[in-house]
Amino acid sequence: MFQRIVSPCVFEKLAEQCGQEIGYPGHFLEHEEEKVVFSALERPEGHDPDVRFAFVLTPAFTILPLAGFADAVRHSSDEADRSRQVFCHWEVLGHDLTSVASSTGLAITPWKTYADAGEYDYVVVVGGLIDQMDGIHPDTYDFLREAHAAGTKLVGLCTGSFALAKTGLLDGRRAAIHAHHRPEFVEMFPEVIPVENELYVSEGDILTCPGGTAAIDLAVEILIEHCGRSRGMKGLTALVVDEHRSAHEVGRLPYQDLEECGNWRVEQAIKIMRQKLREPDTTEHLAEKLGSTVRQLNRVFLQHAKATPQEIWRDMRLQHARWRLMNSKRTITQVSYECGFSDSSHFSRWFKAKFGETPKRYREQRLVSQR
């Protein structure tokens, strides 16, 4: 038998439709052959939690950051694996009680609609596919602004940073984003400072992380602050996570080892290349910025990377272009320009030389295999 976790309102409607009593999460669910106990919504009376969370899901939200963050909270909230809301409270909110589909198609129904934002210590916005951002209801942005004004801290998971940036609350401030999303973020929110080499960024009242397993690290950081180190880290073993990573222990990016090679020109050149993937800049201009010559820059790159700056820069652009082909609806021409190539034919030639097929063929073959 399978059961779906839904809001109290939905449980009541199901009970009316079935003409029988249906147990609500936190109580026994009686069946002829089994008795199931689900306690994640159970809140013992007379116990004030250490921290309260509200989750806000955007259209096509990503499952992993939500699951990682929420499970870290769940484990810290109770003894053993009982999962009651004792030391932590959490709820899923929405502008209405319509189910929100994730990027995988799995859907979650909000437990309640937006109300008093001051009830929570943190409102956690779980982002998703960027091309679905237009589907975020205006009430969501209003709720985030109200929460911030009420002193509630805001958290952006994955592209939740995009939603927070759209409120204007991140203007002039830093936000952690995934390296693949930097071009869109810079274009959409030029007033926000993108950070792509940290697992999470805290601006005091607004915290952001690029998603994935970094959401677990951010959750643990918050839980340690409110629940103490022992309870805050309680869930790591259950989640099969080796250790809690600090904000600066980010996953490796292509050529990141060259940012720590010991030659400052190479290190700075790689950082500039990464920041300017979409601009058709030249090695001459790069050398000039570093107070060097193309010949000198080529020599130190060949020494440390066994390749020229031009070759590495092109490879970075091609890798980023490959990701964009599979994770955006941009045309091949748009992808070529957004990855620093002068035209689509030039891009296609280099793409085929590296990956063995044209961008068009690459996208078509993989889209077919995913159907």
Secondary structure, DSSP 8 states (H G I E B T S, - for coil): -------HHHHHHHHHHHTS----TTSEEE-SS-EEE--TT---TT---SEEEEEEE-TTB-HHHHHHHHHHHHHHHSSTT---SSSEEEEEEESSS--EEBTTS-EE--SEE---GGG-SEEEEE-B-GGGGGGS-HHHHHHHHHHHHTT-EEEEETTHHHHHHHTTTTTTSEEE--GGGHHHHHHH-TTSEEE-SSS-EE-SSEEEE-STTHHHHHHHHHHHHHH-HHHHTTHHHHTT------TT-----TTGGGGGSS-HHHHHHHHHHHHTTTS---HHHHHHHTT--HHHHHHHHHHHHSS-HHHHHHHHHHHHHHHHHHH----HHHHHHHTT-SSHHHHHHHHHHHHSS-HHHHHHHHHHHT-
